[in-house]
Amino acid sequence: MKNVVVVGSQWGDEGKGKIVDWLSSEADVVVRFQGGHNAGHTLVIDKKIFKLRLLPSGIVRKGKISILGNGVVIDPWALLKEIEEIKKQGVEVTPENFMISESASLILPFHQEMDEIREDAAGKEKIGTTRRGIGPCYEDKVGRRSIRVMDLRSESNLDSRLENVLLHHNAIRKGLNNKIYEKDKLKKELLKIAPSILKFAQPVWLKLDKFNNERKKILFEGAQGILLDVDHGTYPYVTSSNTVPAMAATGSGSGPNKIDYILGITKAYTTRVGSGPFPTELNDDIGESLGKRGKEFGTVTARKRRCGWFDGVLVRQTIKISGINGIALTKLDVLDELEEIKMCIGYELNGKKIDYLPAASQDQFNIKPIYKTFPGWKSQTQGIRNLKDLPDKAKRYIHALEDFIEARISSISTSPERDDTILVEDPFNN
């Protein structure tokens, strides 16, 4: 038995959906441990496309148990809508194969409104959130005023909790010249959907303890990427939760001693959605080409992703912060047509060379990348499933990348298809 955590080692959108689906065929349980419906995972199974936002990737596979942990923030209406959508694609979602932590906090309509109000008011300083209410919900959680799944069980308790949270939000809304939010209508709407949510509610920590004792294989599925971590990312241009692997323990109620292997999903180049520093960004024809070949548009928002060269400094840093054991390298085939390929191996800041990302936002915007250049292989890698079949120049790029980031490459993805994967090391059985 082995439990595996899967996280993105960059700014998200590394191709976690495919890798998690590939691993979930071996896992018994798949757990989401942070984020909300701002996370988009696209799965391609037998040429059938599934686009998930909140549901764990294991939900599309029969015989698997999928869980939303206490570290996830849940928009109950978005969740119910996603369940109905995926049911239409022939996927069963029942209390037997899907569970929600009773301790998870709920994203409510005023959270989304607050997200929009603040982003619009920020102007050029906006973070570039998905405007789904994720951040304001996490703020309420830390402020000890959030509505949690368990609060839906009692009308009187729900009334009291809503009174408390709206006292805070309405004071801010008044200050920003927005209408106050009425409690009674929202309470009525929540009580209406409460049975549909509560039938999935469980003490997830207790269930995970049971699954561990039964020696089930558990896959912990992260959202976004480590560079968006609220502590270790490019702050303040980050998400509102911890995206590092350690959050798998905190966000599920399973101890860190239950984690056996950490897999970092890493794109063969770099992308970013929204605002914030991006040292290797390419605002030229090569950047456009990477975006087109890689189909770099967000699953949730359809926003165009910014593209750039692989930043080895950043990935090496996230590996050391996170304790990543192995890397799943994705989208290698997107580089097939390039004459030359560059990798960032250092930065220059104020005339000095540095080998890490500085913490200050101003410095992050001002650093200049130092590149090492590799010849392109100018041949097709798409669909290759054996390491020896890769072009020699592609192998040299992969080995140089592996040496620089100081982590083993455990697999290489050569197309969105699940089976187009070169397996070097199986995280569940290495």
C-alpha positions as CSV (number, residue, x, y, z in Angstrom):
1,M,0.0,0.0,0.0
2,K,1.3,3.4,-0.9
3,N,-0.4,6.9,-0.7
4,V,0.6,9.4,-3.4
5,V,0.2,13.2,-3.5
6,V,0.0,14.9,-6.9
7,V,0.7,18.6,-7.1
8,G,1.6,21.1,-9.8
9,S,5.2,22.4,-9.6
10,Q,4.6,25.6,-11.5
11,W,1.6,28.1,-11.7
12,G,-1.0,25.4,-12.4
13,D,-2.3,24.1,-15.7
14,E,0.6,21.6,-15.9
15,G,-1.7,18.7,-17.1
16,K,-2.6,17.3,-13.7
17,G,-5.9,16.0,-15.0
18,K,-4.4,13.4,-17.3
19,I,-1.8,12.3,-14.7
20,V,-4.3,12.0,-11.9
21,D,-6.7,10.0,-14.1
22,W,-3.8,7.7,-15.1
23,L,-2.9,7.2,-11.4
24,S,-6.5,6.9,-10.3
25,S,-6.8,3.7,-12.2
26,E,-4.5,2.2,-9.6
27,A,-5.9,4.1,-6.6
28,D,-8.8,3.1,-4.4
29,V,-9.6,6.5,-3.1
30,V,-9.0,10.0,-4.7
31,V,-9.0,13.1,-2.4
32,R,-9.2,16.8,-3.2
33,F,-7.6,18.7,-0.4
34,Q,-7.6,22.4,-1.2
35,G,-9.0,25.0,-3.7
36,G,-12.5,25.2,-5.0
37,H,-14.3,25.3,-8.4
38,N,-11.6,27.6,-9.7
39,A,-9.6,24.4,-10.5
40,G,-10.1,23.0,-14.0
41,H,-9.1,19.4,-14.9
42,T,-9.7,18.1,-18.4
43,L,-9.7,14.3,-18.7
44,V,-9.7,12.4,-22.0
45,I,-10.9,8.8,-21.6
46,D,-11.6,6.7,-24.6
47,K,-11.8,9.9,-26.6
48,K,-14.6,11.1,-24.3
49,I,-13.8,14.5,-22.7
50,F,-14.7,15.2,-19.1
51,K,-14.2,18.7,-17.7
52,L,-14.1,18.8,-13.9
53,R,-14.0,21.9,-11.7
54,L,-14.7,20.6,-8.2
55,L,-15.2,16.9,-8.3
56,P,-12.1,14.7,-7.8
57,S,-10.8,13.1,-11.0
58,G,-11.5,9.6,-9.6
59,I,-15.2,10.2,-10.0
60,V,-15.2,9.2,-13.7
61,R,-13.9,5.7,-12.8
62,K,-16.1,2.9,-11.4
63,G,-15.2,1.3,-8.1
64,K,-13.3,4.4,-6.9
65,I,-14.2,6.6,-3.9
66,S,-13.9,10.3,-4.4
67,I,-13.6,12.8,-1.5
68,L,-13.7,16.6,-1.0
69,G,-11.6,17.2,2.1
70,N,-12.0,19.9,4.8
71,G,-9.4,22.1,3.0
72,V,-11.7,22.5,0.0
73,V,-14.1,25.4,-0.2
74,I,-17.4,24.3,-1.8
75,D,-20.0,26.3,-3.8
76,P,-22.9,24.0,-3.1
77,W,-24.9,25.1,-6.2
78,A,-21.8,24.7,-8.5
79,L,-21.2,21.3,-7.0
80,L,-24.8,20.1,-7.6
81,K,-24.7,21.5,-11.1
82,E,-21.4,19.7,-11.9
83,I,-22.8,16.4,-10.5
84,E,-25.9,16.7,-12.8
85,E,-23.6,17.5,-15.8
86,I,-21.4,14.5,-15.2
87,K,-24.4,12.2,-14.6
88,K,-25.5,13.1,-18.1
89,Q,-22.2,11.7,-19.4
90,G,-23.0,8.4,-17.8
91,V,-21.1,8.8,-14.5
92,E,-22.7,7.7,-11.2
93,V,-22.4,9.9,-8.2
94,T,-23.7,8.4,-5.0
95,P,-23.0,8.6,-1.3
96,E,-21.1,5.3,-1.7
97,N,-18.6,6.7,-4.2
98,F,-18.5,10.4,-3.3
99,M,-18.0,12.1,0.1
100,I,-17.7,15.6,1.4
101,S,-16.1,16.6,4.6
102,E,-18.7,17.9,7.0
103,S,-16.1,20.5,8.1
104,A,-15.6,22.0,4.6
105,S,-16.6,25.7,4.3
106,L,-19.2,26.8,1.8
107,I,-18.8,29.5,-0.8
108,L,-22.0,31.7,-0.8
109,P,-23.2,34.2,-3.3
110,F,-21.9,37.2,-1.4
111,H,-18.4,35.7,-1.6
112,Q,-18.5,35.7,-5.4
113,E,-19.9,39.3,-5.3
114,M,-17.1,40.4,-3.0
115,D,-14.5,38.8,-5.3
116,E,-15.8,40.8,-8.2
117,I,-16.2,44.0,-6.3
118,R,-12.6,43.9,-5.1
119,E,-11.1,42.9,-8.4
120,D,-12.9,45.7,-10.2
121,A,-11.9,48.2,-7.6
122,A,-8.2,47.1,-7.8
123,G,-7.7,48.3,-11.4
124,K,-4.1,47.6,-12.4
125,E,-3.3,46.0,-9.1
126,K,-5.9,43.2,-9.6
127,I,-4.7,39.7,-8.8
128,G,-6.5,38.0,-11.7
129,T,-8.7,35.7,-9.7
130,T,-11.3,33.5,-11.3
131,R,-14.0,35.6,-9.5
132,R,-15.5,32.5,-8.0
133,G,-15.5,33.7,-4.4
134,I,-12.7,31.4,-3.3
135,G,-10.6,34.0,-1.6
136,P,-13.4,35.7,0.4
137,C,-14.6,32.3,1.6
138,Y,-11.1,31.3,2.8
139,E,-10.9,34.7,4.6
140,D,-14.2,33.9,6.4
141,K,-12.8,30.5,7.3
142,V,-9.7,32.0,8.9
143,G,-11.9,34.7,10.5
144,R,-13.9,31.9,12.2
145,R,-17.2,33.0,10.6
146,S,-17.7,30.7,7.6
147,I,-20.7,28.5,7.0
148,R,-19.6,24.9,7.0
149,V,-21.4,21.8,5.5
150,M,-22.4,20.7,9.0
151,D,-24.2,24.0,9.6
152,L,-26.9,23.0,7.1
153,R,-28.2,20.4,9.5
154,S,-29.8,22.9,11.8
155,E,-32.0,25.8,10.8
156,S,-31.5,27.7,14.0
157,N,-27.7,27.2,13.8
158,L,-27.6,28.3,10.2
159,D,-29.6,31.4,11.0
160,S,-27.1,32.3,13.7
161,R,-24.1,31.6,11.5
162,L,-25.5,33.7,8.7
163,E,-26.2,36.5,11.0
164,N,-22.5,36.5,12.1
165,V,-20.9,36.3,8.7
166,L,-23.2,39.0,7.1
167,L,-22.4,41.4,10.0
168,H,-18.9,41.4,8.6
169,H,-19.7,41.4,4.9
170,N,-22.4,44.0,5.0
171,A,-20.1,46.4,6.8
172,I,-17.7,46.1,4.0
173,R,-20.4,46.3,1.3
174,K,-21.7,49.6,2.9
175,G,-18.2,51.0,2.9
176,L,-17.9,50.2,-0.9
177,N,-21.3,51.7,-1.6
178,N,-23.0,48.3,-2.3
179,K,-26.3,47.1,-1.1
180,I,-26.4,45.0,2.0
181,Y,-27.0,41.3,1.6
182,E,-30.4,40.0,2.9
183,K,-30.2,36.9,5.1
184,D,-33.6,35.3,4.9
185,K,-33.7,34.6,1.2
186,L,-30.2,33.0,1.3
187,K,-31.2,30.9,4.3
188,K,-34.3,29.7,2.4
189,E,-32.1,28.8,-0.6
190,L,-29.6,26.9,1.5
191,L,-32.2,24.9,3.4
192,K,-33.7,23.9,0.0
193,I,-30.5,22.3,-1.2
194,A,-29.3,21.1,2.2
195,P,-30.6,17.5,1.8
196,S,-28.8,17.2,-1.5
197,I,-25.5,18.2,0.0
198,L,-25.8,16.5,3.4
199,K,-26.4,13.1,1.9
200,F,-22.7,13.2,0.9
201,A,-21.4,14.7,4.2
202,Q,-19.1,12.5,6.3
203,P,-16.4,12.8,9.0
204,V,-13.8,12.4,6.3
205,W,-10.8,12.1,8.6
206,L,-12.4,9.0,10.2
207,K,-13.1,7.5,6.8
208,L,-9.5,8.0,5.7
209,D,-8.2,6.4,8.9
210,K,-10.4,3.4,8.0
211,F,-9.2,3.3,4.4
212,N,-5.6,3.4,5.6
213,N,-6.2,0.6,8.1
214,E,-7.7,-1.4,5.2
215,R,-4.5,-0.6,3.2
216,K,-6.3,1.1,0.4
217,K,-4.2,3.2,-2.0
218,I,-5.1,6.8,-1.6
219,L,-4.3,9.5,-4.2
220,F,-4.3,13.1,-2.9
221,E,-5.1,15.5,-5.7
222,G,-3.9,19.1,-5.6
223,A,-5.3,22.1,-7.5
224,Q,-3.5,25.1,-9.0
225,G,0.3,25.0,-8.6
226,I,3.0,25.5,-5.9
227,L,3.9,28.9,-7.3
228,L,0.4,30.0,-6.4
229,D,0.7,28.9,-2.8
230,V,-0.3,31.7,-0.4
231,D,3.0,31.3,1.6
232,H,5.5,30.1,-1.0
233,G,4.2,31.5,-4.3
234,T,4.6,34.8,-6.1
235,Y,2.7,36.7,-3.3
236,P,0.3,38.6,-3.6
237,Y,-0.4,37.1,-7.0
238,V,-1.3,33.8,-5.6
239,T,-4.4,31.7,-4.7
240,S,-6.0,31.8,-1.2
241,S,-4.9,28.4,0.0
242,N,-1.7,26.3,0.5
243,T,-1.1,24.3,-2.6
244,V,2.1,22.5,-1.3
245,P,1.9,18.8,-0.7
246,A,1.9,19.3,3.1
247,M,-1.7,20.6,2.7
248,A,-2.8,17.1,1.7
249,A,-2.5,16.1,5.3
250,T,-4.1,19.3,6.8
251,G,-6.8,19.5,4.1
252,S,-8.0,16.0,4.5
253,G,-7.4,15.1,8.2
254,S,-4.9,12.4,7.3
255,G,-1.5,12.6,9.0
256,P,1.7,13.5,7.1
257,N,3.1,10.1,8.0
258,K,0.4,8.6,5.7
259,I,2.1,10.2,2.6
260,D,4.5,8.0,0.8
261,Y,5.3,9.6,-2.5
262,I,5.0,13.2,-3.8
263,L,4.6,13.6,-7.6
264,G,5.2,17.0,-9.1
265,I,3.5,17.6,-12.5
266,T,5.8,19.8,-14.6
267,K,5.2,21.2,-18.0
268,A,8.1,21.1,-20.5
269,Y,7.7,24.9,-20.8
270,T,6.0,27.4,-18.5
271,T,2.5,29.0,-18.5
272,R,0.6,31.3,-16.2
273,V,-2.9,32.6,-16.1
274,G,-3.8,36.0,-14.7
275,S,-1.5,38.8,-13.3
276,G,1.8,38.5,-11.6
277,P,5.5,38.1,-12.4
278,F,6.7,35.6,-15.1
279,P,10.4,35.8,-15.7
280,T,10.6,33.7,-18.8
281,E,7.4,35.0,-20.5
282,L,7.6,35.2,-24.3
283,N,5.6,38.0,-25.8
284,D,6.6,37.0,-29.4
285,D,5.8,34.4,-32.1
286,I,7.3,31.6,-30.1
287,G,5.1,32.4,-27.2
288,E,2.1,32.4,-29.5
289,S,3.2,29.1,-31.1
290,L,3.4,27.4,-27.7
291,G,0.0,28.7,-26.8
292,K,-1.6,27.4,-30.0
293,R,0.1,24.0,-30.1
294,G,-0.4,23.5,-26.4
295,K,-4.1,24.7,-26.5
296,E,-3.3,27.0,-23.6
297,F,-6.8,28.2,-22.5
298,G,-8.2,27.8,-19.0
299,T,-10.7,24.9,-18.4
300,V,-12.8,27.0,-16.1
301,T,-12.5,30.5,-17.5
302,A,-11.3,29.9,-21.1
303,R,-8.7,32.7,-20.4
304,K,-5.6,32.6,-22.6
305,R,-2.5,31.5,-20.8
306,R,0.7,33.4,-20.9
307,C,3.5,31.2,-22.2
308,G,7.3,31.1,-21.8
309,W,10.4,29.0,-21.6
310,F,10.9,26.3,-18.9
311,D,12.1,28.0,-15.7
312,G,14.4,25.5,-14.0
313,V,15.2,27.9,-11.2
314,L,11.5,28.0,-10.2
315,V,10.9,24.3,-10.5
316,R,14.0,23.4,-8.5
317,Q,12.8,25.8,-5.8
318,T,9.3,24.3,-5.6
319,I,10.8,20.8,-5.5
320,K,12.9,21.7,-2.5
321,I,10.0,23.5,-0.7
322,S,7.6,20.6,-1.3
323,G,9.7,17.5,-0.9
324,I,8.8,16.3,-4.4
325,N,10.1,12.7,-5.0
326,G,9.5,12.6,-8.8
327,I,8.4,14.7,-11.8
328,A,5.8,13.9,-14.4
329,L,7.0,15.9,-17.4
330,T,4.0,16.9,-19.6
331,K,3.5,18.4,-23.1
332,L,6.9,17.5,-24.4
333,D,5.3,17.2,-27.9
334,V,4.4,20.9,-27.9
335,L,8.2,21.7,-28.4
336,D,8.5,19.4,-31.4
337,E,8.6,22.1,-34.1
338,L,11.1,24.5,-32.5
339,E,14.5,25.2,-33.9
340,E,16.0,25.8,-30.5
341,I,14.7,25.5,-26.9
342,K,15.8,27.6,-23.9
343,M,15.9,26.7,-20.2
344,C,16.2,29.3,-17.5
345,I,19.2,28.4,-15.2
346,G,19.5,31.6,-13.2
347,Y,18.5,35.2,-12.8
348,E,20.1,38.6,-12.8
349,L,18.9,41.2,-10.3
350,N,20.4,44.7,-10.1
351,G,23.5,43.4,-11.8
352,K,24.0,40.4,-9.6
353,K,23.4,36.7,-10.4
354,I,21.1,34.8,-8.1
355,D,19.9,31.2,-8.2
356,Y,16.5,31.5,-6.5
357,L,13.2,33.5,-6.8
358,P,13.4,36.5,-4.4
359,A,10.4,36.9,-2.1
360,A,9.7,40.6,-2.8
361,S,7.2,41.1,-5.5
362,Q,9.1,44.1,-6.9
363,D,12.2,42.0,-7.3
364,Q,10.2,39.2,-9.0
365,F,9.1,41.6,-11.6
366,N,12.6,43.0,-12.2
367,I,14.7,39.8,-12.4
368,K,16.1,38.9,-15.8
369,P,16.4,35.2,-16.8
370,I,19.7,33.6,-17.7
371,Y,19.2,30.9,-20.4
372,K,20.9,27.8,-21.6
373,T,20.1,27.0,-25.2
374,F,19.4,23.5,-26.6
375,P,18.9,22.5,-30.3
376,G,15.4,21.5,-31.1
377,W,14.7,17.9,-32.3
378,K,12.4,19.0,-35.1
379,S,10.6,15.6,-35.2
380,Q,7.4,14.2,-33.8
381,T,7.3,12.9,-30.2
382,Q,3.5,12.9,-30.0
383,G,2.2,9.5,-29.0
384,I,5.7,8.0,-28.2
385,R,5.4,5.5,-25.3
386,N,8.9,4.3,-24.9
387,L,11.9,6.3,-23.8
388,K,14.3,4.8,-26.3
389,D,12.0,6.0,-29.2
390,L,12.5,9.6,-28.3
391,P,14.8,11.7,-30.6
392,D,18.3,12.0,-29.2
393,K,18.0,15.8,-28.9
394,A,14.8,15.4,-26.9
395,K,16.5,13.0,-24.5
396,R,19.4,15.4,-24.0
397,Y,16.9,18.2,-23.1
398,I,15.1,15.9,-20.7
399,H,18.4,14.8,-19.0
400,A,19.6,18.4,-18.7
401,L,16.3,19.4,-17.2
402,E,16.4,16.5,-14.7
403,D,20.0,17.3,-13.7
404,F,19.2,21.0,-13.1
405,I,16.1,20.6,-11.1
406,E,17.7,17.8,-9.0
407,A,14.7,15.5,-9.1
408,R,14.0,12.3,-11.0
409,I,11.6,12.3,-14.0
410,S,9.2,9.5,-13.3
411,S,7.1,9.8,-16.4
412,I,6.9,11.8,-19.7
413,S,3.6,12.7,-21.3
414,T,3.6,13.0,-25.1
415,S,-0.1,13.8,-25.8
416,P,-3.4,14.5,-23.9
417,E,-4.3,10.8,-24.4
418,R,-3.9,8.9,-21.1
419,D,-1.9,6.0,-22.7
420,D,0.6,8.3,-24.4
421,T,2.8,8.2,-21.4
422,I,6.4,7.0,-21.0
423,L,6.6,5.4,-17.5
424,V,10.0,5.5,-15.8
425,E,8.8,5.0,-12.2
426,D,5.4,4.1,-10.8
427,P,4.7,6.3,-7.8
428,F,2.4,3.6,-6.3
429,N,4.9,0.8,-6.7
430,N,8.4,2.2,-7.0
